[in-house]
Amino acid sequence: MAHTTMLRDLVQDPHIREELLSILNIQMATASVLAADCDDCPVEIPVVGDEQVSFLEARIDEIDASLEPLTSFVIPGGDQAVSQAHIARTVCRRCERCILKLAQDVNIQEDIIRFYNRLSDYFFVLSRKIAQINGVMQEPWKPVL
């Protein structure tokens, strides 16, 4: 969540800032679900479901449609907000792996796992969108063989 917050602080576009706030609210909900140590909790726990996953998938598709197709991998960076989106993406992947490991021992809502899987993809396309908005050239990766 902290990396999402930092990204939101670095982004100037009001629509993206609002979108990141929505994502932060979903991340807070997932954190409360994962932190709850009971199936029959005395307090109401937020629901994370298909609606949150569908929100991300729709945004990924919309953002991707506004970008030039990728012809190679890109080297992350070129701008602080672009770099922060990549940091959020990699931390999100690590979080997803931790949740999958936890799911081996504890019942985890499948939509939480799906949400974090899609969230990392969202951060990737968002990094490209921020680069486009900020006029940052994305450096293609040229593997050294």
N, C-alpha and C positions, 0 to 999 in steps of 0.2 A: 504494500500500500504506500509506503514512504516514497518509493521510486515513481509511482503513479502521481503522487502529490508533487514531487519535484518536477516531473514532466509538465504537469498542469501549470505550475508556477513559471515555467520557461516558455510556454506556448502563448502567443499573442492572440490567435484567432478565437473569438468569443464562442463560436459554435463548438470547436474542439474542446475548449475549456469546460463548457457545459456538459459535453459528452463524457469527458474525463471525470467530472463530478458524479455523474450517474454511475460510472464504472467504480468509482471509489465507494459509493453507497452499496453496490453489489459486493465488492470486496469485503466491506465491513460485515455484510450479512453472511457471507461465506465464513468469515473468521468466527462469528458468533456460533454458527452451526458446528464448525469443526471444534470449537472450544467447549461446547456443551458436552458434558460427560454423562448424558443420560438420554434414554429413549423416551422417558415419560417426565420431561422437565416440568417443574411447577411454574415456570415462566414461559411466555410465548417466544418461540425462536423463529426468526425470519425464514421464509421459504425461498429457496433458490431453485428455479425450475427451467423449463423449456423456454419460457418467455425471455429470460436473461440471456440464454444461449442464442436464441433467435435474433435478439437485438444485436449481439456481436456479429453474427453471421451476415445480417443485412448490412451493417456498417462496413464490414470487410468487403462485401461485394460492391457497395456504392463507391467506396474509396478506390478500390482496385480499378473500377471502370473509368475513373477519372485520371488514371495514370498511364504512362506509356508502358507497353509490355516489357517485362524483364528479358534481356537477352543473355545475361550472365549474373552471377552472384555479385553483390556490391560489398565494398568495404565500408563498415559502419563509420559514420562520423561526418565531419564537414561543418557542423553547427552544434551548439550545446543541446538544443532541443532534439535534434536528430539523434545525437549520441545518447541522450537520456531515454529516448524511446527504445533504443537497442538495449540499454541496460535494463529497462523495465521488462523487455522481451526475454532476456536471458534469465533474470531473476524469476520471472513467471514460469519458465520451463523448469527451473529448479524446484519451485513450489509445487508444480504439477507432479514431479517425480516423488516429492515427499508425501503428497496426498495419496498417490498410488501405493506407496509403501505402507502408509497408515491404513489404507483400505484392505490390506492383507489381514489386519487384525481387528478392524472396527468397521461396522457398517457405515459407508459413506454414500451420500446421495450421488447417483451417477451424474446428475446434471452439474454438480460442483466440479467433478472431474472434467466434464465436457466444457464447462465455462472456462476453466484455466487453460485447457488445450486451445480453445478458440481465442482466448485473450492474448496469448503470445503471438498468434497470427495477426490479430488486430494491431498489436504494437508494431509489428513489422511493416504492415501496409501504412500505418500511421506515420512511421519514420519516413517513408517515401513521400507521403503527402506533405509532411512538414518541410521536407527538402524542396519539394516543388513550390510550396507557398513562399518559402524563404529564398528561393533562387539558388539553392545549393546543388552543385553538380555532384552526382553520386559516382564515386570512383569504382569502376568495374574491377572485380578481383581477377588477377592474372596469376594463376597458379604457377609456382616454380616447380618444374619437374626434374 
